[in-house]
Amino acid sequence: MKVDGSLGSLLQGVSQQAPRDRFDGQSTLQENMTSDAVNGLGRRPPTDLVGYLGSVSNVLGWYNFETRDGNKFLAMFKNGDVDVFDLNANAQTVTVAADAVAYLAGTDNMKCSTDDEDNTIVVNPSVTVAITTSKTVYFNTSGNSAAVMQVLGGAYGRTYAIYIDGVLAASYRTPDGSVASDSSYVATQFIAAVLLGCLTDASYTTPAGNGSIIVPSGLCAGWSVGIQEDIFWIKKPSGAFTLTSSDGTGGVNLKTCTDTVTTIADLPRLAPHYYAVRIAENSDTAKDLWFKFIVSSLDGSVTPGGGFGLSGYWKEAASPYTNTAFDQATMPHKLTYNSPGFAFSREAYEPRAVGTDVSNPDPSFVGNTINDVSAFQGRTVFLSGSNAIMSRTHRYTNFWQGSASALADTDPIDINSTVESSQMLAAVPFNKDLAVFSPKGQFVVFGRTALTPANAKLVLTTSFESELAAKPAAAGKNVFFASNFGRFTGLREFFTESTGDNNDSRPITQHVNKYIVGKSKLLTASANYETLLVHTNNTQTDVYIYQYIWADDKKIQSALHTWKFEHEIVYSFFDEDVVYFVQRIGTDHYLLRMPFDVEDSSEVGYPVFLDQRFDVLDCYHSFVLPFAYLADEELVCVQSDNCPTPGLIVSIDSIVDVPGTGKVVTLKKSMLGGDLIVGTRFMSRYIPTMPSVKDENGVVIGSAKVRAKSFSVVLDETGEIIGRVRSKYGDGPEVRFNARIVGSVDNLVGVQSLSSETFTLPFRYNVNDAEIELYSNSHLPMRIADIEYVGQYNKRGRRIANSGGKQ
């Protein structure tokens, strides 16, 4: 029986399943093609050679970013240095601080995140974060003890006494008040002056009232002192001392303050600048609060002393016995944009400002490495060990509580999962949440409301193994991540269900589980173009492409295929409708640009499909190659503006190395001062799934035999395509179609033709014994709209319908 049919849409990529089990539109092979839902199956976009990025044997990482002024850059981190380029490969000025050079070392990929102040945080995952032994220096805790005394009231017939190291140092018994003049001798200012005089002068005397007794000792002679009204302070030149007092009224009228008081109410109203006091309210001193006195006019100064007698206030402080500062050499550094240049330096992370290492503990990244960095709800996010650590809100360099006595909503967050304690290696903001990945699970920090230390949780939502050498890539409401399948890579997408806040993960590569060879090392995604690029450590000339289309909650395209390049591709990133590639040849790196919106080249009339394209302007018989390595490439020169025959190729006669000039290409004929488009060929290949016969239930009839007579390839604006039959008996001859149709009005001499005709490829095999391959390495377009076939269908016997077990 004669049959004919179509192979379908051709847009579902490669499948490794048996042909009978494949979905419509899946293929056996697809290389350097693109599955475009609008334009059909065509060649992948060509690449432009943008420029040279330098020679580097060991790159520590790449990072692309945009600054607030709209400029876009690519950073290359290497041992001891940083290079930054704009997207035209122009090198930017980068100053690396001398004390920041050591951070640029190792073999790990640098992890980066750019904040809204044009600072790019740079994390070296091999560096262990340390905290220094630096402590806060106060007026009275720097090795020389001090005390502040305040006379709060004067009472008749009471003894005010001060003891230093248990020895009476000053004593004043007030008059009995029997005469009116005694009132001046119980004034608080007078009592304070008398006590200070007794402390500093053994022969101190002063007029006194009836019954007054003054006992001077001079034990504090030579000490630093200060007095203001009824408050005075003393400070020993060196060493510590103890001080106690009595006032005959149970400590109501005379209060002393060394470095400890019982309650906040015991703090004097005046003190020297940066005078520190512990409020001894807990049995564990590490939980006690510390306060420091700030002289208002000296606010911002950390120099202790000065300003006594001036107004000020008490402010919560860090214990003088607690380490406060990060070792800035071990903390993430920063790459700062100061137009028109950049500076790489240490970041100024804020020290612990309050409490102790118990009441305000070290962030959990201290003593550990930092695995990744991100930003979420105005906070810097570090991943370390099994924890996610976030800075204070809109204070990107502060990882300490603002108070040791009360937790604020804006305080840092330091959380881990109670379910799993594996390493957290990647953080990706998506769909208002923060997805955090460990090798064996996917976690979420829900961000539908403002995140606080009280409500923040690291919730395990799915438990799929993942390969995190490639950081998961967010695209819209999904996050793609890789997993290992033996020596192959699998892909999954993490998503939030549309009907609620539940998260899940679905597989992408179950039908091609041995397709992506090697372990993933980079994932690059574009939500606008619904495309994912996968790089592996196996063959770095191959980039695996996943194209998909969602229609509401249904995925109508899920196409995986391969792009092959002549040289290694070590990095890629999207910028709107353009994907950039970093190409490596030996130790040399070059920037390539691939616009997804492929347009006709100027004056050529069609898009030129060449890789590493560059323009040669005002050319006659020769031109100089922009880079020497191109002399070893198979170059193609396409005539463009003002050339004799725009759109056609001009042959190369020779390429010669001219000292002082470079590699000179000589053409076989003059281009009359016109422009050329020069590049290298790439091969596009496609092997469709052969047709099969299905019953009314859509099940393949295995006993049926289809012998195809020919395949008709419906083309759209194609310049050249080659087809051949591949079978277990051997491959057939090439059948070439070059768009020059005899008798066609478009077939003009000196003009490149494109055709939307049908290309017929003879077959004459059983479709189970052979297949067709379509390919082209021309510079011309090749787009396939449909593949149809005609042949004979034979079947033995009658197929019994499935009755579902009923008789």
Secondary structure, 3 states (H helix, E strand, C coil): CEEEEECCCCCCCECCCCHHHCCCCCEEEEECEEEECCCEEEECCCCEEEEEEEECCCEEEEEEEECCCCCEEEEEEECCEEEEEECCCCECCEEECHHHHHHCCCCCCCEEEECCCCEEEEECCCCEECECCCCCCCCCCCCECEEEEEECCCCCCCEEEEEECCEEEEEEECCCCCCHHHHHHHCHHHHHHHHHHHHHCCCCCCCCCCCCEEEECCCCCCCEEEEECCEEEEECCCECCCEEEECCCCCCCEEEECCEECCHHHCCCCCCCCEEEEECCCCCHHHCEEEEEEEHHHCCCCCCCCCCCCCEEEEEEECCCCCCCECCCCCCEEEEEECCEEEEEECCCCCCCCECCCCCCCCCCECCECCEEEEECCEEEEEECCEEEECECCECCCCCCCCCCCCCCCCCEEEECCCCCCCCCEEEEECCEEEEEECCEEEEECCCCCCCCCCCCCEEEECCCCECCCCCEEECCEEEEEEEECCEEEEEEEEECCCCCCEEEEECCCCCCCCEECCEEEEEEECCCCEEEEEECCCCCEEEEEEEEEECCEEEEEEEEEEECCCEEEEEEEECCEEEEEEEECCEEEEEEEECCCCCCCCCCCCCCCEEEEEEEEECCEEECCCHHHHHCCEEEEECCCCCCCCCEECEEEEEEECCCEEEEEECCCCCCEEEEEEECCCEEEEECCCCCECCCCCECCCCEEEEEEEEEEECCECCEEEEEEECCCCCCCEEECCCCCCCCCCCCCCCCCECCEEEEEEEEECCCEEEEEEECCCCCCEEEEEEEEEEEECCCCCCCCCCCCC
